């Protein structure tokens, strides 16, 4: 009997140590791994499409860490474990804001996302009478003054023209694309002094939006660069509509990033009627251009700094 108890005690110790290590390393939940194994962090598959002048790249399946502790106290491993069991020990996380709880999300189906924000030239193939924004007037500047409903109408038009499922991205798909495999505040790390290399924001934009995906230097000699997955302007330039209704935080959010559905809802409706937009904007400070930063607006309203980036999929291979 003592031998059996010793074995059971040893197993319990190993399991406990393993659980602590698992949580300390912020590995995906066991529930996700049990269903899907331990896939990589996704990323471009190398496949591209161009439709109506818009270039799309395919992003593969995988896990990523969504949200941010930027306004919070993350706590230590012991505190995070004890909080799960409502025990008082350790330095426990203090959550605040709409970017928490930070969680693992599975991208369960590959999707296609536009390399850049949609431009005036591209949008006006759909709506030649569109009124360009005062601060984004050029052909290759991102389209603005487009409501969520108008962005959806463009996607319906693109679907009809291409025979493919064009849509807006979910919040999870958007943040996955923005992070490009990173777990830091920006796709390149946490040092906001480097943001000017990747984004047009208040410190370098000169009070206007810029042509998407440009390589032209500004007055400081900095360049607009793609992230590690070859995508442009996810930090800054203009805000971008997403499909989801706004929720005050991620409590109750699904572990799986849901693909496109006929009903159009990516996450079940929240208390707010608003739709989420992401990505920072040319007149916003660096803190508002972080990968996890999120805001919302009523779907019928337009904003002079709000555009979108279309997606496709899931598509049959």
C-alpha positions as a Markdown table, in Angstrom:
| # | Residue | x | y | z |
|---|---|---|---|---|
| 1 | Unk | 0.0 | 0.0 | 0.0 |
| 2 | Unk | 2.8 | 2.4 | 0.9 |
| 3 | Unk | 4.4 | 1.7 | -2.4 |
| 4 | Unk | 1.2 | 2.6 | -4.3 |
| 5 | Unk | 0.8 | 5.8 | -2.3 |
| 6 | Unk | 4.4 | 6.7 | -3.0 |
| 7 | Unk | 3.9 | 6.2 | -6.7 |
| 8 | Unk | 0.7 | 8.3 | -6.7 |
| 9 | Unk | 2.5 | 11.0 | -4.7 |
| 10 | Unk | 5.3 | 11.0 | -7.3 |
| 11 | Unk | 2.8 | 11.2 | -10.2 |
| 12 | Unk | 1.0 | 14.1 | -8.4 |
| 13 | Unk | 4.3 | 16.0 | -8.0 |
| 14 | Unk | 5.3 | 15.5 | -11.6 |
| 15 | Unk | 1.9 | 16.7 | -12.8 |
| 16 | Unk | 2.0 | 19.7 | -10.5 |
| 17 | Unk | 5.4 | 20.7 | -11.6 |
| 18 | Unk | 4.4 | 20.2 | -15.2 |
| 19 | Unk | 1.3 | 22.4 | -14.7 |
| 20 | Unk | 3.4 | 25.1 | -13.1 |
| 21 | Unk | 5.9 | 25.0 | -16.0 |
| 22 | Unk | 3.1 | 25.0 | -18.6 |
| 23 | Unk | 1.5 | 28.0 | -17.1 |
| 24 | Unk | 4.8 | 29.9 | -16.5 |
| 25 | Unk | 5.7 | 29.4 | -20.1 |
| 26 | Unk | 2.3 | 30.6 | -21.3 |
| 27 | Unk | 1.8 | 27.5 | -23.4 |
| 28 | Unk | -1.6 | 26.9 | -25.2 |
| 29 | Unk | -4.3 | 25.4 | -23.0 |
| 30 | Unk | -4.4 | 21.6 | -22.7 |
| 31 | Unk | -8.0 | 21.7 | -24.2 |
| 32 | Unk | -6.6 | 23.2 | -27.4 |
| 33 | Unk | -3.6 | 20.9 | -27.6 |
| 34 | Unk | -5.8 | 17.8 | -26.9 |
| 35 | Unk | -8.0 | 18.7 | -29.9 |
| 36 | Unk | -5.4 | 20.0 | -32.3 |
| 37 | Unk | -2.0 | 18.9 | -31.2 |
| 38 | Unk | 0.8 | 21.5 | -31.1 |
| 39 | Unk | 0.7 | 23.3 | -34.4 |
| 40 | Unk | 3.1 | 26.1 | -35.3 |
| 41 | Unk | 2.1 | 29.8 | -35.1 |
| 42 | Unk | 0.6 | 29.9 | -38.5 |
| 43 | Unk | 2.0 | 32.4 | -41.0 |
| 44 | Unk | 1.9 | 32.8 | -44.8 |
| 45 | Unk | 1.6 | 29.7 | -46.8 |
| 46 | Unk | 3.3 | 31.2 | -49.9 |
| 47 | Unk | 0.0 | 31.4 | -51.9 |
| 48 | Unk | -1.1 | 34.7 | -53.3 |
| 49 | Unk | -4.1 | 36.0 | -55.3 |
| 50 | Unk | -4.9 | 39.3 | -56.9 |
| 51 | Unk | -8.5 | 40.3 | -57.4 |
| 52 | Unk | -9.7 | 43.6 | -58.7 |
| 53 | Unk | -6.3 | 45.1 | -58.1 |
| 54 | Unk | -6.1 | 43.9 | -54.5 |
| 55 | Unk | -3.3 | 41.5 | -53.5 |
| 56 | Unk | -4.1 | 38.8 | -50.9 |
| 57 | Unk | -1.8 | 36.4 | -49.1 |
| 58 | Unk | -3.0 | 33.2 | -47.4 |
| 59 | Unk | -2.4 | 32.8 | -43.7 |
| 60 | Unk | -2.2 | 29.3 | -42.4 |
| 61 | Unk | -3.7 | 27.6 | -39.3 |
| 62 | Unk | -2.1 | 27.7 | -35.9 |
| 63 | Unk | -2.2 | 29.3 | -32.4 |
| 64 | Unk | -1.4 | 32.8 | -31.3 |
| 65 | Unk | -1.6 | 34.8 | -28.1 |
| 66 | Unk | -4.3 | 37.4 | -28.3 |
| 67 | Unk | -4.7 | 40.5 | -26.1 |
| 68 | Unk | -2.3 | 42.5 | -24.0 |
| 69 | Unk | -1.4 | 43.0 | -20.3 |
| 70 | Unk | -0.3 | 46.6 | -21.2 |
| 71 | Unk | -2.7 | 48.2 | -18.7 |
| 72 | Unk | -2.6 | 45.3 | -16.2 |
| 73 | Unk | -0.3 | 43.5 | -13.7 |
| 74 | Unk | 0.5 | 40.1 | -15.2 |
| 75 | Unk | 1.5 | 38.5 | -11.8 |
| 76 | Unk | 3.7 | 35.5 | -11.5 |
| 77 | Unk | 3.2 | 31.8 | -12.3 |
| 78 | Unk | 2.2 | 30.9 | -8.7 |
| 79 | Unk | -0.3 | 33.8 | -8.6 |
| 80 | Unk | -1.9 | 32.8 | -12.0 |
| 81 | Unk | -2.3 | 29.2 | -10.8 |
| 82 | Unk | -3.7 | 30.2 | -7.5 |
| 83 | Unk | -6.2 | 32.6 | -9.1 |
| 84 | Unk | -7.6 | 29.7 | -11.1 |
| 85 | Unk | -8.5 | 27.9 | -7.8 |
| 86 | Unk | -9.4 | 31.1 | -5.9 |
| 87 | Unk | -6.4 | 30.8 | -3.6 |
| 88 | Unk | -4.7 | 33.8 | -2.1 |
| 89 | Unk | -1.0 | 33.0 | -2.7 |
| 90 | Unk | 1.5 | 34.4 | -5.2 |
| 91 | Unk | 1.4 | 37.7 | -7.1 |
| 92 | Unk | -2.0 | 37.5 | -8.8 |
| 93 | Unk | -2.8 | 39.2 | -12.1 |
| 94 | Unk | -4.8 | 42.3 | -12.0 |
| 95 | Unk | -6.9 | 42.7 | -15.2 |
| 96 | Unk | -8.0 | 46.0 | -16.5 |
| 97 | Unk | -9.3 | 47.3 | -19.8 |
| 98 | Unk | -10.7 | 45.6 | -23.0 |
| 99 | Unk | -7.6 | 43.7 | -24.1 |
| 100 | Unk | -7.9 | 41.0 | -21.4 |
| 101 | Unk | -7.9 | 38.3 | -20.4 |
| 102 | Unk | -4.9 | 37.5 | -22.6 |
| 103 | Unk | -5.6 | 34.1 | -24.1 |
| 104 | Unk | -4.5 | 31.6 | -26.7 |
| 105 | Unk | -6.7 | 31.5 | -29.8 |
| 106 | Unk | -6.6 | 28.8 | -32.6 |
| 107 | Unk | -6.9 | 29.9 | -36.2 |
| 108 | Unk | -8.6 | 26.8 | -37.3 |
| 109 | Unk | -9.0 | 27.5 | -41.0 |
| 110 | Unk | -6.6 | 29.3 | -43.3 |
| 111 | Unk | -7.7 | 32.7 | -44.6 |
| 112 | Unk | -6.6 | 35.3 | -47.1 |
| 113 | Unk | -5.9 | 38.9 | -46.1 |
| 114 | Unk | -5.1 | 41.9 | -48.2 |
| 115 | Unk | -1.4 | 42.9 | -48.1 |
| 116 | Unk | -2.4 | 46.6 | -47.6 |
| 117 | Unk | -5.4 | 48.6 | -46.5 |
| 118 | Unk | -7.9 | 49.1 | -49.4 |
| 119 | Unk | -7.0 | 52.3 | -51.4 |
| 120 | Unk | -9.2 | 55.0 | -52.9 |
| 121 | Unk | -8.4 | 53.6 | -56.4 |
| 122 | Unk | -9.4 | 50.1 | -55.5 |
| 123 | Unk | -12.6 | 51.1 | -53.7 |
| 124 | Unk | -13.8 | 53.4 | -56.5 |
| 125 | Unk | -14.0 | 50.4 | -58.8 |
| 126 | Unk | -17.0 | 49.6 | -56.7 |
| 127 | Unk | -18.2 | 53.2 | -55.9 |
| 128 | Unk | -17.0 | 55.7 | -58.4 |
| 129 | Unk | -18.9 | 58.5 | -56.6 |
| 130 | Unk | -17.2 | 57.9 | -53.2 |
| 131 | Unk | -16.1 | 61.2 | -51.5 |
| 132 | Unk | -12.4 | 60.9 | -50.6 |
| 133 | Unk | -11.1 | 62.0 | -47.2 |
| 134 | Unk | -9.5 | 65.4 | -46.8 |
| 135 | Unk | -6.4 | 63.8 | -45.2 |
| 136 | Unk | -6.3 | 60.7 | -47.5 |
| 137 | Unk | -7.0 | 62.1 | -50.9 |
| 138 | Unk | -4.6 | 60.3 | -53.3 |
| 139 | Unk | -5.3 | 57.3 | -55.5 |
| 140 | Unk | -3.0 | 55.1 | -53.4 |
| 141 | Unk | -4.0 | 56.5 | -50.0 |
| 142 | Unk | -6.2 | 54.3 | -47.9 |
| 143 | Unk | -9.9 | 54.7 | -48.5 |
| 144 | Unk | -11.8 | 56.4 | -45.5 |
| 145 | Unk | -15.3 | 57.8 | -44.9 |
| 146 | Unk | -16.6 | 54.2 | -45.3 |
| 147 | Unk | -19.1 | 52.8 | -42.8 |
| 148 | Unk | -19.0 | 49.2 | -41.7 |
| 149 | Unk | -22.1 | 48.6 | -43.8 |
| 150 | Unk | -20.4 | 50.1 | -46.9 |
| 151 | Unk | -17.3 | 48.0 | -46.3 |
| 152 | Unk | -19.5 | 44.9 | -46.2 |
| 153 | Unk | -21.2 | 46.1 | -49.4 |
| 154 | Unk | -17.8 | 46.3 | -51.1 |
| 155 | Unk | -17.0 | 42.8 | -49.9 |
| 156 | Unk | -20.3 | 41.5 | -51.4 |
| 157 | Unk | -19.4 | 43.2 | -54.7 |
| 158 | Unk | -15.9 | 41.6 | -54.6 |
| 159 | Unk | -17.5 | 38.2 | -53.9 |
| 160 | Unk | -19.8 | 38.6 | -56.9 |
| 161 | Unk | -17.0 | 39.7 | -59.2 |
| 162 | Unk | -14.6 | 37.0 | -58.1 |
| 163 | Unk | -16.8 | 34.1 | -57.2 |
| 164 | Unk | -15.0 | 33.8 | -53.8 |
| 165 | Unk | -16.0 | 34.6 | -50.3 |
| 166 | Unk | -14.9 | 38.2 | -49.7 |
| 167 | Unk | -15.5 | 39.6 | -46.2 |
| 168 | Unk | -14.0 | 41.5 | -43.3 |
| 169 | Unk | -11.6 | 39.8 | -40.9 |
| 170 | Unk | -12.5 | 38.8 | -37.4 |
| 171 | Unk | -10.7 | 40.5 | -34.6 |
| 172 | Unk | -8.7 | 37.4 | -34.0 |
| 173 | Unk | -7.7 | 37.0 | -37.7 |
| 174 | Unk | -6.7 | 40.7 | -37.8 |
| 175 | Unk | -4.6 | 40.6 | -34.6 |
| 176 | Unk | -3.0 | 37.3 | -35.8 |
| 177 | Unk | -2.0 | 39.0 | -39.0 |
| 178 | Unk | -0.8 | 42.1 | -37.2 |
| 179 | Unk | 1.3 | 40.2 | -34.7 |
| 180 | Unk | 2.9 | 38.0 | -37.4 |
| 181 | Unk | 4.1 | 35.5 | -34.8 |
| 182 | Unk | 5.1 | 38.0 | -32.2 |
| 183 | Unk | 3.9 | 38.2 | -28.5 |
| 184 | Unk | 5.1 | 41.8 | -27.9 |
| 185 | Unk | 3.2 | 45.1 | -28.0 |
| 186 | Unk | 4.2 | 45.6 | -31.6 |
| 187 | Unk | 5.0 | 43.2 | -34.4 |
| 188 | Unk | 8.7 | 44.1 | -34.0 |
| 189 | Unk | 9.0 | 44.1 | -30.2 |
| 190 | Unk | 8.1 | 46.5 | -27.3 |
| 191 | Unk | 10.4 | 49.4 | -28.2 |
| 192 | Unk | 8.1 | 52.1 | -29.5 |
| 193 | Unk | 11.0 | 54.1 | -30.8 |
| 194 | Unk | 11.1 | 51.7 | -33.7 |
| 195 | Unk | 7.5 | 52.2 | -34.7 |
| 196 | Unk | 8.3 | 54.9 | -37.3 |
| 197 | Unk | 9.9 | 52.1 | -39.4 |
| 198 | Unk | 6.6 | 50.3 | -39.6 |
| 199 | Unk | 3.8 | 52.8 | -39.2 |
| 200 | Unk | 2.5 | 56.2 | -40.0 |
| 201 | Unk | 1.4 | 57.8 | -36.7 |
| 202 | Unk | 1.5 | 61.1 | -35.0 |
| 203 | Unk | 5.3 | 61.3 | -34.7 |
| 204 | Unk | 6.1 | 60.9 | -38.4 |
| 205 | Unk | 2.9 | 61.2 | -40.5 |
| 206 | Unk | 2.9 | 64.9 | -41.0 |
| 207 | Unk | -0.8 | 65.2 | -40.3 |
| 208 | Unk | -2.0 | 63.0 | -43.1 |
| 209 | Unk | -2.4 | 59.5 | -44.3 |
| 210 | Unk | 0.1 | 58.0 | -46.7 |
| 211 | Unk | 0.1 | 55.8 | -49.7 |
| 212 | Unk | -0.3 | 52.2 | -48.6 |
| 213 | Unk | 2.7 | 49.9 | -48.5 |
| 214 | Unk | 5.2 | 52.6 | -49.5 |
| 215 | Unk | 8.9 | 52.5 | -49.2 |
| 216 | Unk | 9.5 | 56.3 | -49.5 |
| 217 | Unk | 11.4 | 57.9 | -46.7 |
| 218 | Unk | 9.9 | 60.7 | -44.6 |
| 219 | Unk | 11.7 | 63.7 | -43.2 |
| 220 | Unk | 13.3 | 61.6 | -40.5 |
| 221 | Unk | 14.7 | 59.1 | -43.0 |
| 222 | Unk | 12.5 | 56.3 | -41.7 |
| 223 | Unk | 10.6 | 53.9 | -43.9 |
| 224 | Unk | 7.2 | 52.2 | -43.9 |
| 225 | Unk | 8.1 | 48.5 | -43.7 |
| 226 | Unk | 6.1 | 45.3 | -43.8 |
| 227 | Unk | 5.8 | 43.0 | -40.8 |
| 228 | Unk | 7.4 | 39.6 | -40.7 |
| 229 | Unk | 4.6 | 38.2 | -42.8 |
| 230 | Unk | 4.9 | 40.8 | -45.5 |
| 231 | Unk | 1.8 | 42.9 | -44.5 |
| 232 | Unk | 1.8 | 46.7 | -44.4 |
| 233 | Unk | 0.2 | 49.4 | -42.3 |
| 234 | Unk | -1.4 | 47.2 | -39.6 |
| 235 | Unk | 0.1 | 49.6 | -37.1 |
| 236 | Unk | -1.1 | 53.1 | -38.0 |
| 237 | Unk | -2.1 | 55.0 | -41.2 |
| 238 | Unk | -5.8 | 54.5 | -40.8 |
| 239 | Unk | -8.1 | 52.4 | -38.6 |
| 240 | Unk | -9.6 | 49.2 | -40.1 |
| 241 | Unk | -13.1 | 47.7 | -39.6 |
| 242 | Unk | -13.4 | 44.2 | -38.3 |
| 243 | Unk | -16.4 | 41.9 | -38.4 |
| 244 | Unk | -17.0 | 41.4 | -34.7 |
| 245 | Unk | -19.4 | 43.3 | -32.5 |
| 246 | Unk | -17.7 | 45.0 | -29.6 |
| 247 | Unk | -17.3 | 43.3 | -26.2 |
| 248 | Unk | -16.0 | 45.1 | -23.2 |
| 249 | Unk | -13.3 | 42.4 | -22.7 |
| 250 | Unk | -12.5 | 38.9 | -23.8 |
| 251 | Unk | -14.4 | 37.1 | -21.1 |
| 252 | Unk | -16.3 | 34.3 | -22.7 |
| 253 | Unk | -14.6 | 34.6 | -26.1 |
| 254 | Unk | -14.2 | 31.4 | -28.0 |
| 255 | Unk | -10.9 | 29.6 | -28.1 |
| 256 | Unk | -11.3 | 29.1 | -31.9 |
| 257 | Unk | -11.3 | 32.0 | -34.2 |
| 258 | Unk | -14.5 | 31.4 | -36.1 |
| 259 | Unk | -14.4 | 31.5 | -39.9 |
| 260 | Unk | -16.8 | 33.5 | -42.1 |
| 261 | Unk | -20.5 | 32.6 | -41.7 |
| 262 | Unk | -23.6 | 33.4 | -43.6 |
| 263 | Unk | -25.0 | 35.3 | -40.6 |
| 264 | Unk | -21.9 | 37.5 | -40.5 |
| 265 | Unk | -21.4 | 37.2 | -36.8 |
| 266 | Unk | -17.9 | 36.2 | -35.8 |
| 267 | Unk | -18.4 | 36.4 | -32.1 |
| 268 | Unk | -21.9 | 36.4 | -30.7 |
| 269 | Unk | -23.3 | 39.9 | -30.2 |
| 270 | Unk | -22.3 | 41.8 | -27.1 |
| 271 | Unk | -24.0 | 44.5 | -25.2 |
| 272 | Unk | -22.7 | 47.2 | -27.6 |
| 273 | Unk | -24.2 | 47.6 | -31.0 |
| 274 | Unk | -20.9 | 48.8 | -32.2 |
| 275 | Unk | -18.4 | 47.1 | -34.5 |
| 276 | Unk | -14.7 | 46.8 | -33.7 |
| 277 | Unk | -12.0 | 48.6 | -35.6 |
| 278 | Unk | -8.3 | 48.1 | -35.2 |
| 279 | Unk | -4.8 | 49.3 | -36.2 |
| 280 | Unk | -4.1 | 52.8 | -35.0 |
| 281 | Unk | -4.1 | 55.9 | -37.2 |
| 282 | Unk | -1.8 | 58.6 | -38.5 |
| 283 | Unk | -2.7 | 61.2 | -35.8 |
| 284 | Unk | -2.7 | 58.7 | -32.9 |
| 285 | Unk | 0.3 | 58.2 | -30.5 |
| 286 | Unk | 2.3 | 55.0 | -30.4 |
| 287 | Unk | 0.3 | 53.5 | -27.5 |
| 288 | Unk | -2.8 | 53.5 | -29.8 |
| 289 | Unk | -1.0 | 51.6 | -32.5 |
| 290 | Unk | -0.3 | 48.4 | -30.5 |
| 291 | Unk | -1.3 | 45.0 | -31.9 |
| 292 | Unk | -3.9 | 44.5 | -29.2 |
| 293 | Unk | -5.4 | 48.0 | -29.2 |
| 294 | Unk | -9.2 | 48.1 | -30.1 |
| 295 | Unk | -12.0 | 50.6 | -30.4 |
| 296 | Unk | -15.6 | 50.5 | -31.8 |
| 297 | Unk | -18.1 | 52.6 | -33.7 |
| 298 | Unk | -21.7 | 52.2 | -34.7 |
| 299 | Unk | -21.8 | 50.3 | -38.0 |
| 300 | Unk | -23.8 | 52.9 | -39.9 |
| 301 | Unk | -21.3 | 55.8 | -39.2 |
| 302 | Unk | -18.3 | 56.9 | -41.2 |
| 303 | Unk | -15.1 | 58.4 | -39.9 |
| 304 | Unk | -12.5 | 60.5 | -41.8 |
| 305 | Unk | -9.8 | 58.1 | -40.6 |
| 306 | Unk | -11.5 | 54.7 | -40.7 |
| 307 | Unk | -11.2 | 52.3 | -43.7 |
| 308 | Unk | -10.8 | 48.6 | -44.0 |
| 309 | Unk | -8.7 | 45.7 | -45.3 |
| 310 | Unk | -10.7 | 42.9 | -47.0 |
| 311 | Unk | -10.2 | 39.2 | -46.5 |
| 312 | Unk | -11.2 | 36.0 | -48.3 |
| 313 | Unk | -12.1 | 32.6 | -47.1 |
| 314 | Unk | -12.1 | 30.0 | -46.0 |
| 315 | Unk | -11.7 | 28.9 | -49.6 |
| 316 | Unk | -11.6 | 25.4 | -51.0 |
| 317 | Unk | -8.1 | 24.3 | -51.8 |
